[in-house]
Amino acid sequence: MIKLYFCRTEDIEETLKEALHPHICGNYAISCGVYGKPYIEGNPVFFSISHSGDEGVVLVSDKQCGVDLEVYKERKIDALYSRLTSREKVEIQEDYKLFLKNWVAKEAYIKYLGGTVAWIKRLEYAGGVLYFDGKKADCNISVDTYSDRAVYAVCTGDKK
């Protein structure tokens, strides 16, 4: 099961509650891992949230998951662009929307692992494939656009 719920940023907490309701009976508390990954202790439902600008997304799954969303808005990406691998630079060619697709894929994977953004330098997303420390990442990753206003990535799998 993988379900996405798009919402406004200000509605993200309520959307999360509504998305979790069919999967959890009774009261529950959301805890956070070492780097802030939210989870519900002892519950087989996994979730991830992301927001950018006025847009938000909630992902609910029966497997480990991560989601990231970025709205299209003016940003300076020069410093970030310089950190891409040569293969990524050739693929992106300084195209802002392609850069965002690359970025959200990496962020979704970091959220999937429950890691930190410092790990982004260990990631490469090229040819639709995500690599972590030079090896193909063991997960399912998909990148798509949302209403021509944003780009998002979903990462799922059985985290080891």
SVG drawing of the C-alpha trace seen along z (x, -y; Angstrom):
<svg xmlns="http://www.w3.org/2000/svg" viewBox="-10 -34 42 40">
<polyline fill="none" stroke="black" stroke-width="0.4" points="0.0,0.0 1.3,-3.4 -1.0,-6.4 -0.2,-10.1 -2.3,-13.0 -1.6,-16.4 -2.6,-19.4 -1.8,-22.9 1.1,-23.3 -1.1,-24.7 -3.3,-21.5 -0.5,-19.0 -1.0,-17.9 -4.8,-17.4 -4.1,-15.6 -1.7,-13.3 -4.2,-12.5 -6.9,-11.7 -4.4,-9.6 -3.4,-7.5 -6.9,-7.1 -7.9,-4.0 -4.7,-2.3 -4.5,-2.9 -7.0,-2.1 -7.0,-4.2 -4.5,-6.7 -1.0,-6.9 2.0,-9.1 4.4,-10.1 8.1,-9.7 11.2,-10.8 14.4,-9.0 17.9,-10.3 17.7,-12.6 14.0,-13.5 12.3,-10.8 8.8,-10.5 7.3,-7.1 4.7,-5.4 6.1,-3.0 5.0,0.6 2.7,-0.2 3.1,1.4 2.1,-1.8 4.9,-4.1 4.6,-7.7 6.5,-10.6 5.7,-14.3 7.1,-17.2 6.1,-20.7 7.5,-23.6 5.9,-27.0 2.2,-26.5 2.2,-22.9 2.4,-19.8 2.3,-16.0 1.7,-13.1 2.8,-9.6 1.4,-6.5 2.7,-3.0 3.0,0.5 6.7,0.3 9.5,-2.1 9.1,-5.3 10.2,-8.8 8.7,-11.7 10.0,-15.0 8.3,-17.9 9.7,-21.2 7.6,-23.9 8.9,-25.7 10.1,-29.1 13.1,-31.3 16.1,-30.1 19.9,-30.3 21.2,-26.8 24.8,-27.6 26.3,-26.3 24.2,-23.2 24.8,-22.6 28.5,-22.6 28.1,-19.6 26.6,-17.4 28.6,-14.6 29.8,-15.0 27.2,-12.6 24.4,-14.5 25.7,-17.8 25.6,-16.4 22.0,-15.2 20.7,-18.3 22.6,-20.9 21.7,-23.7 17.9,-23.1 16.2,-24.2 13.3,-21.7 15.7,-18.8 17.8,-19.9 14.7,-19.8 13.9,-16.3 17.4,-15.3 17.2,-17.0 13.8,-15.5 14.9,-12.0 17.9,-12.4 15.9,-14.0 13.2,-11.3 15.9,-8.6 17.4,-10.3 13.9,-10.5 13.4,-6.8 16.6,-5.9 15.9,-8.4 19.2,-10.1 20.5,-13.6 20.9,-16.1 24.6,-15.8 24.3,-12.5 23.3,-14.2 26.9,-14.4 27.0,-10.5 24.1,-10.3 23.9,-10.4 20.7,-10.4 21.4,-9.8 19.4,-8.1 16.5,-7.7 18.6,-5.5 19.7,-6.5 23.1,-5.6 24.3,-5.7 28.1,-5.5 28.5,-4.4 26.1,-1.5 22.5,-1.3 20.2,-2.2 18.1,0.7 14.7,-0.9 11.9,-1.9 12.1,-5.6 9.8,-7.5 9.8,-11.2 6.8,-13.1 5.3,-16.6 2.3,-17.9 -0.1,-20.2 2.8,-21.9 3.6,-23.7 5.9,-21.3 8.0,-18.1 8.0,-15.3 9.7,-12.0 8.5,-8.8 11.0,-6.3 9.7,-2.9 11.1,0.5 12.2,2.8 14.9,0.9 17.6,3.1"/>
</svg>
